[in-house]
Amino acid sequence: MKNAKSPKKPLIYYYIVSLIVLMLINWLVVPALFNIPEVEVDYGTFLDELYAGNISEVSVSDTQIAYMLKSYSDGKRVLFKTGNMGEPDLADKLYKAGVTFTKVLPKQQNYFITLLLTWVVPFLFVMGLSRVLMKKFGGLGNTMSFGKSNAKVYVEAETGKTFNDVAGQEEAKEALQEIVDFLHNPVKYKEIGASIPKGVLLVGPPGTGKTLMAKAVAGESKVPFFSISGSEFVEMFVGMGAARVRDLFKQAQEKAPCIVFIDEIDTIGKSRNSGMGGNDEREQTLNQLLTEMDGFSPDKGVIILAATNRPETLDKALLRPGRFDRRVPMELPDLQGREAILKLHAKKVKLDNDIDLNLIARATSGASGADLANIINEAALRAVRMGRKVANQSDLEESVETVIAGYQRKNAVVSQKDKLIIAYHEIGHALVAATQSHSAPVHKITIVPRTSGALGYTMQVDEAEQILLSKEQALDRITTYMGGRAAEEFVFNSITTGASNDISQATKLARAMVTRYGMSEEFGMMALETVNNPYLGDESSLLVSSETSSKIDEVVLRILKDAYKKAKDLLKQNSGKLHELSKELLEKETMTGEEFMKIFNDPDNKLLDNTAAF
């Protein structure tokens, strides 16, 4: 009976083996055969041997001296080395001792050869080896782990997150509780014939805790959790992303029941009808994702969670029933949610007993969970800088201002004249706000510059959460924005660049009143503008003709002019308080809302008409 012949080894096998053998010979055998042992000695030993006439030859370089002896006790040659002390008469000593010596000159590098050997040859070698490997092993799936998913696998003990670690998103937790219940008790859903959604899409602004919520779902469900970013699917080689999708779902089905979380899914899930030109790799990856989601049954217990802050860009096929058919919004937290988030993060920090987190929550309208966590951390850092072991209310309030406007520029050089203008500017804002019935109360006024570029600011804090903005509130807010410039012109009969941010905010709100909120008499309930991305800023696009656009500009300009006139009239009516408050702010640099209102409500005016006292 003939013995079966072993399969012939491919050429690449012998190539790699030969390369390894050559490297081993170069690293191990050659040094052992040709290298002479080296011994480091001090300079005194070298001089002793030189004066005794034991040295046969010396080699001198700029940094060291190497020498050989005439004879050795054990017959083994040794190369001795010592540092070069820069002795000026060393050559004379060597000559008198009859020693053969030479000066080692630095080698002149051939930059062309160096470039060739260090860059060109290795690059060509790697490229050639890659081409051979890809031809020999037929594709990307088996070549050096190409196509393997980079998903991180977490088990229950490693995630350590539950719904208790997520605050301010009660509606989202309630919507996802059904997923947790299905993974715990799938039988009761099968008995009634219900199918759990295959895919759940978490949408919301950055920093609202989408990734944390996905980990919390896995922690509550006590199942394996696969986490991967959409950008990790997109590679330079076409087909790589599709291979990784296949591998990811293969791993998930092997560990079912489990949760697969794909962050930034808009990277691979963008609409294929965008008209911006095709991307073969991204489209192949998306097609493979769609195929994989159709290829497994939800009864296996594989739940796909995905997160994005650009849901409007996703492909319609990805959002149809049977794929990502459930959307869970994770919006910016409201007042109650912000306070809950602050309490959650405050547990990790040592705080004073009289902390008012409700005030911080009211002062941070529009902040995300990540912003609030940063505020707590900044308060702790400030407490350490101030030499305290606990953070107090002033640390928290300062951290809010740090996150909003940056750190204080205490060493900034501002002339007394500029300080006076800034003081009147900020008091102008505060005074206009205090004299209107639809404005938020003044909480703090300061003329201390900040690293964001603000030379001062007026902080207003609502007593309660404002969900809707009425037309009267919007007009009063625009009038408050105009109060700073109006105060400058009223007192100094001149204007400065300090109102640039006020002008921007006022114009933005006035334009939104006309184009989006339907608050103008000229256009009424007519949508003139659409928001491009509600979760990544308020960038919008006008959907009108050029003539209508001109009319919009006219209406917006009229709103701004009316608000500016109203602000000037209010300041004229309260000119005494304007001067009195500005003087107080100039002296203190920072004024609380209580101090402001105490002077504002005082019937005795100390200054009535001009700034002569300054």
Helices and strands as residue ranges (DSSP letters): H 11-24, I 25-29, H 30-34, E 38-40, H 43-51, E 55-60, E 64-69, E 79-83, H 90-96, E 100-103, H 111-115, I 116-120, H 121-136, E 152-154, H 156-159, G 163-165, H 170-184, H 186-192, E 199-203, H 210-221, E 225-229, G 230-232, H 240-254, E 258-263, H 266-269, H 280-295, G 298-300, E 302-308, G 311-313, H 316-319, E 324-329, H 335-346, H 357-363, H 369-385, H 393-405, H 416-434, E 442-446, E 457-460, H 471-492, G 497-499, H 500-515, E 529-531, E 540-542, H 546-573, H 575-588, E 590-592, H 593-600
